[in-house]
Amino acid sequence: MYYVSLLLLIIYNVSKKDKKHPQIETTLPIKRIWTIFYIVILIIGLINKITYKVKIRKHGKLPKPPYILISTHASMLDFYIALCITFPHKPYWISTVEEFIPRFFIFRRIGVLAKRKFTNDPQAALKYLEVLKRKKILIIYPEARYSFDGENERIDKSIGRFAKQANVPVVMIKGHGHYLWCPQWSDRKVRKLRPIQDDVYTIVDRNELDYLSADEIQERIEDNYDMSEENWMKENEILNKYPNRAVGLERILYKCPHCGTEFEMSSEGEHIKCNHCGATYEYLENGQLKCLNKETIFDYPSKWYKWEKEQVKKEVLDGTYHFEDEVRVEKLLGAGIGFVPQEGHYHLTHDIKEGITIKGTDNDFKFHRSSLQSYAIHIEYNYEDRGAFLELADSHDTYFIYPLNKASHLTKIHFAVEHIYDYLKEQLKK
C-alpha cells in the first residue's frame, strides 16, 4: 500500500479539483473508474503476488459479473490478491472511511465505497445494490477487521440477506498464509514464510438463488469461512525463523494461564513471559508454544486466545466485567483533513448495562453506543505509531479512542463487546 499512497500523494499535490473534500461517505464512484489508476494498482498487486509467491487456485469456473466476492481478511495481501483474481474486471470494494485518508483522490476513481465500521447504514446498502445492478463485482470483507490469532473473527450476519436481495452469486476467497505473513499483534515486520495460497470458489451459484433462503445463504457463507493459519503452518511444515517472532504476542495473550494475572505479560525475541509468576513460553519456529519453566498449558496461541475469550464470557455472565480509563479522542473531519485530536479530557466506560460511553470531563462532549448496537468492535494495537485505539462510529461521525493508561486492555474489550452483545440478544429471545 506504500506505493499506492505515494502515487496518491504525487497526484494529490498537483490536483486542484479535489483540494476540498466532501464527507467521505457521500461520494459514490459509480459512473467512472479511471483505468490508469486501476492498471497501476493492478501492477502493484501483481508485483506483490510475484514477490511473495502467492499461488491462486480457482476451483471451477467463476460466474460472470455481477457477483459478490467475499474474502478472509488477515493482511494487505488480501486487497492485492483480489485484484489479481478479478482481472480483467474492475471490481468495487467496501472499505472503512479511514482508509480514504490520504487516498481519497484515488479511491474515488477505482471504485472504493466508504462505510463506517459496525454501523447500520441502509443508504450504503443501496449503493452496493446499485453496483451489482450495473453488473459489477462487489468485494466485501465480512469480518471488517484483520484476524488477530490466525482464525476467523465473527462476520456480519446480514450478508446472507443482502446476497438474497441482490440475487447474485457469492464467490469466496480463502487466504492461507496471509496472517503468517504479518500478524496484526506483531512488530509489523513482514515474515518471509511460504507457501501463501488463495483458494477461490463459488459457494452460491446462480441456479441456487431461487430456492436458497437468506438464512441458508448465511449459513453456507459461515461454513466456508472457517480457517486456521496454525493448521496451514502445520500441514505445510512452515517454519518461522524470524528472530523476534514473539514480540507483541502479549497484546493478544494478555492473561497468564498459570497464575491468572492479567496485563503483566511481556515479550522479547522468541519468548513471552508473565512478569508476575515468571512463567516463560518459547514461541517455536513451527508455531507452537512451549513453557520453559512450568507445565505447558497451551501449545498454540489460538488455544490461549480462546481460553481468554471464555474467561471474559464468565465475567460478562457473572456481571463483573467493567472497564474504564482516561482516553484521548480523535474525530474524523473528512478525507481532506483526516483525524483531528479533540481538545479537553475524556473518560470512557464500558459495561453490560451502559454499553460504551465517552464523556468529556471538562466539556459537554458525550458519545454513547449501546451494547446491542455493537456485535463487534475494531481495535488496533499501534496505529501509525500513534498508539493503540478502539474505533467508535455512528451514522455521522467516526472516532479513534486511545486509552491513556490501559492500552493493553484492548483485546479484552474486543472479547467483551461480542459476549455482551450475545448475552443481551439471548435475553431478548427469552
WOPE-V899008 format. One record per backbone hydrogen bond with DSSP energy under -1.0 kcal/mol. NH is the residue of the N-H (numbers start at 1). CO is the residue of the C=O. E is the energy in kcal/mol with one decimal. If there is no record, write none. Layout:
# WOPE-V899008
<<NH,CO,E> <NH,CO,E>>
This chain:
# WOPE-V899008
<<5,1,-2.5> <6,2,-2.4> <7,3,-2.5> <8,4,-2.5> <9,5,-2.6> <10,6,-1.9> <11,7,-2.3> <12,8,-3.3> <13,9,-1.9> <19,16,-1.1> <26,23,-1.3> <27,24,-1.6> <30,28,-2.6> <34,109,-2.2> <38,34,-1.8> <39,35,-2.7> <40,36,-2.1> <41,37,-2.5> <42,38,-2.6> <43,39,-2.5> <44,40,-2.0> <45,41,-2.5> <46,42,-2.6> <47,43,-2.4> <48,44,-2.3> <49,45,-2.4> <50,46,-2.6> <51,47,-3.1> <52,48,-2.4> <54,49,-2.5> <55,196,-2.8> <57,198,-3.1> <59,200,-3.2> <60,58,-1.1> <68,169,-2.6> <69,138,-2.9> <70,171,-2.9> <71,140,-1.5> <72,173,-1.9> <78,75,-1.5> <80,76,-1.3> <81,77,-2.7> <82,78,-1.8> <83,79,-1.3> <84,80,-1.8> <85,81,-2.4> <86,82,-2.1> <87,83,-1.1> <89,86,-2.3> <92,137,-2.9> <93,111,-2.1> <94,139,-1.7> <95,113,-3.1> <97,115,-1.3> <99,96,-1.5> <100,97,-1.8> <101,98,-1.6> <104,100,-1.5> <107,103,-3.1> <108,104,-2.1> <112,107,-2.1> <113,93,-3.4> <115,95,-1.6> <119,116,-1.0> <125,121,-1.6> <126,122,-1.7> <127,123,-1.5> <128,124,-2.0> <129,125,-2.2> <130,126,-1.9> <131,127,-1.8> <132,128,-1.8> <133,129,-2.4> <134,130,-1.4> <135,132,-1.8> <136,131,-1.2> <138,67,-2.0> <139,92,-3.4> <140,69,-2.6> <144,141,-1.7> <147,73,-1.4> <156,142,-1.1> <162,158,-2.4> <163,159,-2.8> <164,160,-2.2> <165,161,-2.4> <166,162,-2.7> <167,163,-1.7> <168,163,-1.0> <170,204,-2.1> <171,68,-3.2> <172,201,-3.1> <173,70,-2.3> <174,199,-2.7> <176,197,-3.0> <181,177,-1.5> <186,183,-1.1> <191,181,-2.7> <193,191,-1.7> <197,176,-2.3> <198,55,-2.9> <199,174,-2.3> <200,57,-2.8> <201,172,-1.9> <203,170,-2.4> <204,170,-1.8> <208,205,-1.2> <212,208,-2.1> <217,213,-2.2> <218,214,-2.4> <219,215,-2.5> <220,216,-2.0> <221,217,-2.3> <222,218,-2.5> <223,219,-2.4> <224,220,-1.7> <229,150,-2.0> <232,228,-1.8> <233,229,-2.3> <234,230,-2.2> <235,231,-3.1> <236,232,-1.7> <237,234,-1.1> <238,233,-2.4> <240,285,-3.4> <245,242,-1.3> <246,269,-2.2> <247,244,-1.3> <249,246,-2.4> <251,248,-2.2> <252,249,-1.3> <253,249,-3.0> <256,261,-2.8> <260,256,-1.6> <263,254,-2.4> <266,273,-2.5> <268,271,-2.4> <271,268,-2.5> <272,281,-2.3> <273,266,-3.3> <274,279,-2.6> <275,264,-3.0> <278,274,-1.7> <281,272,-3.0> <282,290,-3.1> <283,270,-3.5> <284,282,-1.0> <284,288,-2.6> <287,284,-1.8> <289,299,-2.3> <290,282,-1.9> <292,280,-3.2> <304,300,-1.5> <305,301,-2.8> <306,302,-2.2> <307,303,-2.1> <308,304,-2.3> <309,305,-1.9> <310,306,-2.1> <311,307,-2.0> <312,308,-2.1> <313,309,-1.8> <314,310,-1.9> <315,311,-1.6> <316,312,-2.3> <317,313,-2.6> <318,314,-2.3> <320,315,-2.2> <321,315,-1.2> <323,350,-2.1> <325,348,-1.9> <327,346,-2.2> <328,402,-2.6> <330,400,-2.3> <331,340,-2.3> <332,398,-2.5> <333,338,-2.6> <338,334,-3.4> <340,331,-2.7> <342,329,-3.0> <347,359,-2.6> <348,325,-2.9> <349,357,-2.4> <350,323,-2.7> <351,355,-1.5> <355,351,-1.7> <356,369,-2.8> <357,349,-2.4> <358,367,-2.9> <359,347,-2.3> <360,365,-2.6> <361,345,-2.6> <367,358,-2.5> <369,356,-2.8> <373,370,-1.4> <380,389,-2.2> <383,387,-2.4> <386,383,-2.8> <389,380,-2.0> <390,401,-2.1> <391,378,-2.6> <392,399,-2.3> <394,397,-2.2> <399,392,-3.3> <400,330,-2.4> <401,390,-2.8> <402,328,-2.9> <404,326,-2.9> <409,406,-1.8> <410,407,-1.2> <413,409,-2.1> <414,410,-2.5> <415,411,-2.1> <416,412,-2.7> <417,413,-2.7> <418,414,-1.2> <419,415,-2.3> <420,416,-2.9> <421,417,-1.9> <422,418,-2.4> <423,419,-2.6> <424,420,-2.5> <425,421,-2.3> <426,422,-2.1> <427,423,-2.1> <428,424,-2.0> <429,425,-1.6> <430,426,-1.6>>
